[in-house]
Amino acid sequence: MSLLVLALGQLVISLDYNIVYVALPDIGAGLGFSDHDLQWVVSAYVVATGGFLLLGGRAADLLGRRRMFVLAALLYGGSSLVGGLSESPGVLVAVRGIQGIGGSLLFPATLSLITTLYEEGPTRNRALAVWGAAGAGGLCFGSLLGGVLVEAFGWPSVFFVNVPIAGVLAVAGWLLFPADGPWDRTRRFDVAGALAATGGITLLVFLLVQAPAEGWTTPTALVSAGLSAGLLTLFAVVERRSPEPLVPARMFAHRGLLVAMGVTALFSATFSSVPYFLTLYFQTVHGYSAVGTGLAFLVPAVVVAVGTQVGERAVSVFGMRRMLVGGMVLGAAGAAALGLALTSDGSYPKLLPGIVLLGLGQGAAWTGMWIAASAGVAPGDQGVASGMASTTLQVGGAVGLAVLVALAGGVGQSASGPGLLDGIRTAVFAVALGIGVGALALLVRRPRIAGA
């Protein structure tokens, strides 16, 4: 039962990431967003989540995993209720930022609960596979659910749907998870490090989201870059001097965690960027409706979920490193096949071979990288390990999408007509190349990973 609640928590996080995409036109028209500002309905969530993940991970370790899980669920539910009732653009953007903070608290709390409730080895691997399948399903089913809700009940419904689910999560988490016990006041919270890290990472993600559309030499971009660099430098200084650092130096002795952080960054930059370009392909090139686009993502959702289960079983048979390499090779082959099938007159069935290979590789890699991130880490450090790996996941995604959009000639921002399709294909081929290079690096360097 506890695993079901943890999987539901991950489902909510991933669902909420995508569910608003298909609602954006209705949100813009209903609240009077300008074309320029509408992107912040998505970007505010991404920026806040990326910026607060490290803080959320350490808070789970020091303040209690059950406490943080329940607090995050309540924050999610409350902000979603306000979001559905919003009547102005500013309020909705602020709500999306608060939802992002809720996600940054919920994700590491959920992941660290799994890695402490389930013993390292096959039991934990199976739990992570179930958790991963829920997340994969949410990312893809979010588009379908969003389309259905918007057409039936209007855009506020994509926010209201979170309220009862978050309430169930909060109650179930409080009743089912082990009590955290009294707060150990001998362990201090590194407030200075937390503020510097959160501010620096938030500004970095803001820069990576905003600059590709607005320009890298605008005053906003330059100020953000300078402040981010300054705060992250300050964070490094504070961490060296703090007796209770936000990220203890011992964390960098875990080779598996460091490898996992690299894989999460690459994963988000490549695998996680594909739905953006597929959405453009379905809706702009072929004119799919919101519901039609959601239905088109059903097959990827199922295949990725299957891939998470295959990955868990493959770890025990082939070892962690071989499984990760194999999953990434499958993903690279699938992305290449998908790129070849993306044509102006191409049918959906022609995409399926690439979708299947890409999805299987994505699911296997997703499960494997979280197993690697938690292996060998002490229970008291599982929260910060989760925060470190999930922070590189967010930053990698922001960097990857910015680079891919630039390589593709600004698709989704300015390109149209034949240039749009060419740009989408270029981006997907670049994804294939990036995944392939990552697989080659793991194969050649032979990093030490638990279970390898």
C-alpha positions as CSV (number, residue, x, y, z in Angstrom):
1,M,0.0,0.0,0.0
2,S,2.9,2.4,0.8
3,L,4.3,1.8,-2.6
4,L,1.0,2.6,-4.2
5,V,0.9,6.0,-2.4
6,L,4.5,6.7,-3.4
7,A,3.8,5.8,-7.1
8,L,0.7,8.1,-7.0
9,G,2.9,10.9,-5.7
10,Q,5.2,10.5,-8.7
11,L,2.3,10.3,-11.0
12,V,1.0,13.6,-9.8
13,I,4.4,15.3,-10.2
14,S,4.8,14.1,-13.8
15,L,1.2,14.6,-14.7
16,D,1.2,18.2,-13.6
17,Y,4.3,18.9,-15.7
18,N,2.5,18.1,-19.0
19,I,-1.2,18.5,-18.3
20,V,-1.2,22.3,-18.8
21,Y,0.4,22.2,-22.3
22,V,-2.8,21.5,-24.1
23,A,-4.7,24.0,-21.9
24,L,-2.4,26.9,-22.8
25,P,-4.4,28.4,-25.7
26,D,-7.6,28.4,-23.5
27,I,-5.7,29.8,-20.5
28,G,-4.2,32.6,-22.7
29,A,-7.6,33.5,-24.1
30,G,-9.4,33.2,-20.7
31,L,-7.1,35.3,-18.6
32,G,-5.8,37.7,-21.3
33,F,-2.1,36.5,-21.4
34,S,0.1,38.1,-24.0
35,D,1.8,35.7,-26.4
36,H,5.1,36.5,-24.7
37,D,4.0,35.9,-21.2
38,L,2.0,32.7,-21.7
39,Q,5.1,30.6,-21.7
40,W,5.5,31.4,-18.0
41,V,2.6,29.2,-17.1
42,V,5.0,26.3,-17.9
43,S,8.3,28.1,-17.2
44,A,7.4,29.2,-13.6
45,Y,6.8,25.5,-12.7
46,V,10.1,24.4,-14.3
47,V,12.2,27.2,-12.7
48,A,10.8,26.8,-9.2
49,T,11.1,23.0,-9.3
50,G,14.7,23.1,-10.5
51,G,15.7,25.7,-8.0
52,F,14.4,24.1,-4.9
53,L,15.1,20.4,-5.4
54,L,18.4,20.5,-3.5
55,L,16.8,22.2,-0.6
56,G,13.9,19.8,-0.7
57,G,16.2,16.8,-0.6
58,R,18.1,18.0,2.4
59,A,14.9,19.0,4.2
60,A,13.6,15.4,3.8
61,D,16.8,14.2,5.6
62,L,16.8,16.7,8.4
63,L,13.1,17.5,9.0
64,G,11.6,14.1,8.2
65,R,10.5,12.4,5.0
66,R,6.9,11.8,6.1
67,R,6.5,15.4,7.2
68,M,7.9,16.8,3.9
69,F,5.7,14.4,1.9
70,V,2.6,15.5,3.6
71,L,3.6,19.2,3.5
72,A,4.4,19.0,-0.2
73,A,1.0,17.3,-1.0
74,L,-0.9,20.0,0.9
75,L,1.1,22.7,-0.9
76,Y,0.2,21.1,-4.2
77,G,-3.5,20.8,-3.4
78,G,-3.8,24.3,-2.0
79,S,-2.0,26.0,-4.9
80,S,-3.9,23.9,-7.5
81,L,-7.2,25.1,-5.9
82,V,-6.1,28.7,-6.2
83,G,-4.9,28.1,-9.7
84,G,-8.3,26.9,-10.9
85,L,-9.9,30.0,-9.3
86,S,-7.3,32.4,-10.8
87,E,-8.7,35.4,-12.7
88,S,-5.4,37.2,-13.6
89,P,-2.2,36.1,-15.3
90,G,0.0,37.2,-12.4
91,V,-1.8,35.0,-9.9
92,L,-1.7,32.0,-12.1
93,V,2.0,32.3,-12.8
94,A,2.6,32.7,-9.0
95,V,0.5,29.6,-8.4
96,R,2.6,27.6,-10.9
97,G,5.7,28.7,-9.1
98,I,4.3,27.5,-5.8
99,Q,3.3,24.2,-7.5
100,G,6.9,23.9,-8.6
101,I,8.1,24.3,-5.0
102,G,5.6,21.6,-4.0
103,G,7.1,19.3,-6.6
104,S,10.7,20.1,-5.5
105,L,9.7,19.0,-2.0
106,L,7.6,16.0,-3.0
107,F,10.0,14.4,-5.5
108,P,13.0,13.9,-3.2
109,A,10.7,13.0,-0.2
110,T,9.0,10.3,-2.4
111,L,12.3,9.0,-3.8
112,S,14.1,8.9,-0.4
113,L,11.1,7.2,1.2
114,I,11.4,4.4,-1.4
115,T,15.2,4.1,-0.8
116,T,14.8,3.9,3.0
117,L,11.6,1.8,3.2
118,Y,12.9,-0.8,0.8
119,E,16.2,-2.7,1.3
120,E,18.9,-2.1,-1.3
121,G,18.8,-4.8,-4.0
122,P,16.0,-6.5,-5.9
123,T,13.3,-5.3,-3.4
124,R,14.3,-1.6,-3.9
125,N,14.8,-2.1,-7.6
126,R,11.2,-3.4,-8.0
127,A,9.9,-0.5,-6.0
128,L,11.8,2.0,-8.2
129,A,10.5,0.3,-11.3
130,V,6.9,0.7,-10.2
131,W,7.6,4.3,-9.1
132,G,9.2,4.9,-12.5
133,A,6.4,3.4,-14.4
134,A,4.0,5.8,-12.7
135,G,6.1,8.8,-13.6
136,A,6.5,7.7,-17.2
137,G,2.7,7.2,-17.5
138,G,2.0,10.6,-16.0
139,L,4.3,12.4,-18.5
140,C,2.4,10.9,-21.4
141,F,-1.1,10.6,-20.0
142,G,-0.9,14.2,-19.0
143,S,-1.5,15.4,-22.5
144,L,-4.5,13.1,-23.0
145,L,-6.1,13.9,-19.7
146,G,-5.5,17.6,-20.2
147,G,-7.2,17.5,-23.6
148,V,-10.2,15.7,-22.3
149,L,-10.6,18.0,-19.3
150,V,-10.2,21.2,-21.3
151,E,-12.8,20.2,-23.9
152,A,-15.3,18.9,-21.3
153,F,-14.9,21.4,-18.4
154,G,-12.6,24.2,-19.5
155,W,-9.0,25.1,-18.5
156,P,-9.6,25.4,-14.7
157,S,-10.2,21.7,-14.5
158,V,-6.5,20.9,-15.2
159,F,-5.8,22.5,-11.8
160,F,-8.9,21.3,-9.9
161,V,-8.1,17.7,-10.7
162,N,-5.0,17.9,-8.5
163,V,-6.9,18.9,-5.4
164,P,-8.6,15.6,-4.4
165,I,-5.6,13.6,-5.4
166,A,-3.2,15.8,-3.3
167,G,-5.6,15.5,-0.4
168,V,-5.6,11.7,-0.6
169,L,-1.8,11.7,-0.8
170,A,-1.5,13.8,2.3
171,V,-3.8,11.7,4.4
172,A,-2.5,8.4,3.1
173,G,1.1,9.5,3.6
174,W,0.5,10.5,7.2
175,L,-1.3,7.2,8.0
176,L,0.9,4.7,6.2
177,F,4.5,6.0,6.3
178,P,6.6,5.5,9.5
179,A,6.6,8.4,11.9
180,D,9.7,10.6,11.6
181,G,10.3,10.9,15.3
182,P,11.5,14.1,17.0
183,W,13.6,16.5,15.1
184,D,17.3,16.1,16.0
185,R,18.2,19.6,16.9
186,T,21.9,18.8,17.1
187,R,21.9,18.7,13.3
188,R,21.8,22.2,12.0
189,F,20.2,23.3,8.7
190,D,22.7,25.1,6.5
191,V,20.5,28.2,5.9
192,A,23.2,30.2,4.2
193,G,24.1,27.3,1.8
194,A,20.4,26.6,1.2
195,L,19.7,30.2,0.2
196,A,22.7,30.5,-2.0
197,A,22.2,27.2,-3.8
198,T,18.4,27.8,-4.2
199,G,18.9,31.3,-5.6
200,G,21.8,30.3,-7.8
201,I,20.1,27.2,-9.3
202,T,16.8,29.1,-9.7
203,L,18.5,31.9,-11.6
204,L,20.4,29.4,-13.8
205,V,17.2,27.5,-14.8
206,F,15.5,30.9,-15.4
207,L,18.3,31.9,-17.7
208,L,18.2,28.6,-19.6
209,V,14.4,28.8,-20.0
210,Q,14.2,32.5,-20.9
211,A,17.4,33.3,-22.9
212,P,16.8,31.0,-25.9
213,A,13.6,32.9,-26.7
214,E,14.6,36.4,-25.6
215,G,18.4,36.4,-26.4
216,W,21.5,35.7,-24.5
217,T,22.7,39.3,-24.5
218,T,19.6,41.0,-23.1
219,P,20.0,42.8,-19.8
220,T,17.8,40.2,-18.1
221,A,19.9,37.3,-19.3
222,L,23.2,39.0,-18.4
223,V,22.0,39.9,-14.9
224,S,20.7,36.4,-14.3
225,A,23.9,34.9,-15.5
226,G,26.0,37.1,-13.2
227,L,23.8,36.7,-10.2
228,S,23.6,32.9,-10.7
229,A,27.4,32.6,-11.0
230,G,27.9,34.8,-7.9
231,L,25.4,32.8,-5.8
232,L,26.8,29.4,-6.8
233,T,30.3,30.6,-6.1
234,L,29.1,31.8,-2.7
235,F,27.5,28.4,-2.2
236,A,30.8,26.6,-2.8
237,V,32.5,28.9,-0.2
238,V,29.8,28.4,2.4
239,E,29.8,24.7,1.9
240,R,33.6,24.5,2.6
241,R,33.2,26.4,5.9
242,S,29.9,25.0,7.2
243,P,30.0,22.2,9.9
244,E,26.7,21.0,8.5
245,P,26.8,21.7,4.8
246,L,23.7,21.4,2.6
247,V,25.6,18.9,0.4
248,P,28.2,17.1,2.6
249,A,31.5,16.5,0.9
250,R,31.2,12.7,1.5
251,M,28.4,12.7,-1.1
252,F,31.0,13.2,-3.8
253,A,32.8,10.0,-2.8
254,H,29.8,8.0,-4.1
255,R,30.9,7.2,-7.7
256,G,27.6,5.7,-8.5
257,L,25.8,8.9,-7.5
258,L,28.1,11.0,-9.6
259,V,27.5,8.7,-12.6
260,A,23.8,8.8,-12.0
261,M,23.8,12.6,-11.9
262,G,25.5,12.7,-15.3
263,V,23.0,10.2,-16.7
264,T,20.0,12.1,-15.3
265,A,21.3,15.3,-17.0
266,L,21.8,13.5,-20.3
267,F,18.5,11.7,-20.0
268,S,16.5,14.9,-19.4
269,A,18.4,16.7,-22.2
270,T,17.6,14.0,-24.7
271,F,14.8,11.5,-23.9
272,S,12.7,14.1,-22.1
273,S,12.9,16.6,-24.9
274,V,11.4,14.4,-27.5
275,P,7.7,14.9,-26.5
276,Y,8.2,18.7,-27.1
277,F,9.1,18.1,-30.7
278,L,6.5,15.3,-31.2
279,T,3.8,17.6,-29.9
280,L,4.8,20.2,-32.6
281,Y,4.9,17.4,-35.2
282,F,1.4,16.1,-34.3
283,Q,-0.3,19.5,-33.8
284,T,1.4,21.8,-36.2
285,V,2.6,19.6,-39.1
286,H,-0.4,17.2,-39.1
287,G,-3.1,19.3,-37.4
288,Y,-4.0,16.9,-34.5
289,S,-6.5,18.2,-31.9
290,A,-5.5,18.4,-28.2
291,V,-7.3,15.1,-27.6
292,G,-5.8,13.5,-30.7
293,T,-2.3,14.5,-29.6
294,G,-3.0,13.0,-26.2
295,L,-4.1,9.7,-27.8
296,A,-0.9,9.7,-29.9
297,F,1.1,9.7,-26.7
298,L,-0.7,6.6,-25.3
299,V,1.6,4.1,-27.1
300,P,4.8,5.9,-25.8
301,A,3.3,5.9,-22.3
302,V,2.7,2.2,-22.3
303,V,6.0,1.3,-23.9
304,V,8.0,3.5,-21.4
305,A,6.1,1.8,-18.5
306,V,7.1,-1.6,-19.9
307,G,10.7,-0.4,-20.3
308,T,10.8,0.5,-16.6
309,Q,9.9,-3.1,-15.7
310,V,12.3,-4.6,-18.2
311,G,15.1,-2.4,-16.8
312,E,14.5,-3.6,-13.3
313,R,14.8,-7.2,-14.4
314,A,17.8,-6.6,-16.6
315,V,19.8,-5.1,-13.7
316,S,19.8,-8.5,-11.9
317,V,20.8,-10.3,-15.1
318,F,23.3,-8.1,-16.8
319,G,24.4,-5.6,-14.1
320,M,23.8,-1.9,-13.8
321,R,26.3,-0.6,-16.3
322,R,25.4,-3.0,-19.1
323,M,21.7,-2.4,-18.5
324,L,22.2,1.4,-18.8
325,V,24.3,1.1,-21.9
326,G,21.8,-1.3,-23.4
327,G,18.9,1.0,-22.7
328,M,20.7,4.0,-24.1
329,V,21.6,2.1,-27.3
330,L,18.0,1.2,-27.7
331,G,17.0,4.8,-27.2
332,A,19.6,6.1,-29.7
333,A,18.4,3.6,-32.3
334,G,14.8,4.5,-31.6
335,A,15.4,8.2,-32.0
336,A,17.2,7.7,-35.3
337,A,14.4,5.6,-36.6
338,L,11.8,8.1,-35.4
339,G,13.7,11.0,-37.2
340,L,13.6,9.1,-40.5
341,A,9.9,8.5,-40.1
342,L,9.0,12.2,-39.5
343,T,7.7,13.3,-42.9
344,S,5.0,15.7,-44.1
345,D,2.9,12.8,-45.4
346,G,4.0,10.2,-42.9
347,S,1.4,8.1,-41.0
348,Y,1.3,7.3,-37.3
349,P,2.1,3.6,-37.8
350,K,5.4,4.5,-39.5
351,L,6.5,6.2,-36.3
352,L,5.8,3.1,-34.1
353,P,9.2,1.2,-34.6
354,G,11.1,4.3,-33.5
355,I,8.6,5.0,-30.6
356,V,8.8,1.5,-29.3
357,L,12.7,1.3,-29.3
358,L,12.9,4.8,-27.9
359,G,10.3,4.1,-25.2
360,L,11.9,0.8,-24.1
361,G,15.3,2.5,-23.8
362,Q,13.8,5.5,-21.9
363,G,12.0,3.3,-19.4
364,A,15.1,1.1,-18.8
365,A,17.4,4.1,-18.3
366,W,14.9,5.9,-16.0
367,T,14.8,2.9,-13.6
368,G,18.5,2.3,-13.8
369,M,19.7,5.8,-13.1
370,W,17.6,6.1,-9.9
371,I,18.9,2.7,-8.7
372,A,22.4,3.9,-9.3
373,A,21.8,7.2,-7.5
374,S,20.6,5.5,-4.3
375,A,23.0,2.5,-4.2
376,G,25.5,2.6,-1.3
377,V,24.2,5.9,0.1
378,A,23.5,5.9,3.9
379,P,19.8,6.2,4.9
380,G,20.4,9.7,6.4
381,D,21.8,11.0,3.1
382,Q,19.1,9.5,0.8
383,G,17.2,12.8,0.6
384,V,20.2,14.9,-0.5
385,A,21.3,12.2,-2.9
386,S,17.8,12.4,-4.5
387,G,18.0,16.2,-4.5
388,M,21.4,16.1,-6.2
389,A,20.3,13.7,-9.0
390,S,17.0,15.4,-9.6
391,T,18.6,18.8,-9.7
392,T,20.9,17.7,-12.6
393,L,17.7,16.2,-14.2
394,Q,16.0,19.6,-14.2
395,V,19.1,21.6,-15.2
396,G,20.0,19.0,-17.9
397,G,16.4,19.3,-19.3
398,A,16.6,23.1,-19.5
399,V,20.0,23.0,-21.2
400,G,19.1,20.2,-23.5
401,L,15.9,21.8,-24.8
402,A,17.5,25.2,-25.2
403,V,20.3,23.6,-27.3
404,L,17.9,21.4,-29.3
405,V,15.6,24.3,-30.1
406,A,18.6,26.4,-31.3
407,L,19.9,23.5,-33.4
408,A,16.4,23.1,-34.9
409,G,16.3,26.7,-35.9
410,G,13.9,27.9,-33.2
411,V,11.1,25.5,-33.8
412,G,8.1,26.4,-31.6
413,Q,9.3,30.0,-31.5
414,S,9.7,31.2,-35.0
415,A,10.1,28.5,-37.6
416,S,7.2,27.4,-39.7
417,G,6.3,25.6,-42.9
418,P,8.9,23.3,-44.4
419,G,11.5,24.7,-42.0
420,L,9.4,23.5,-39.0
421,L,9.6,19.8,-40.1
422,D,13.3,20.1,-41.0
423,G,13.9,21.6,-37.5
424,I,12.0,18.8,-35.7
425,R,13.9,16.1,-37.6
426,T,17.2,17.8,-36.9
427,A,16.4,17.9,-33.1
428,V,15.4,14.3,-33.0
429,F,18.6,13.2,-34.8
430,A,20.6,15.3,-32.4
431,V,18.8,13.4,-29.5
432,A,19.9,10.1,-31.1
433,L,23.5,11.4,-31.3
434,G,23.5,12.6,-27.7
435,I,22.1,9.4,-26.3
436,G,24.6,7.4,-28.4
437,V,27.6,9.4,-27.2
438,G,26.4,8.9,-23.6
439,A,26.2,5.1,-24.1
440,L,29.7,5.1,-25.6
441,A,31.0,7.0,-22.7
442,L,29.6,4.6,-20.2
443,L,30.9,1.7,-22.2
444,V,34.4,3.0,-22.7
445,R,35.1,4.6,-19.3
446,R,33.6,1.7,-17.3
447,P,32.6,3.8,-14.3
448,R,32.1,2.1,-11.0
449,I,28.4,1.6,-10.4
450,A,26.8,-0.6,-7.8
451,G,25.6,-3.8,-9.4
452,A,27.7,-3.3,-12.5
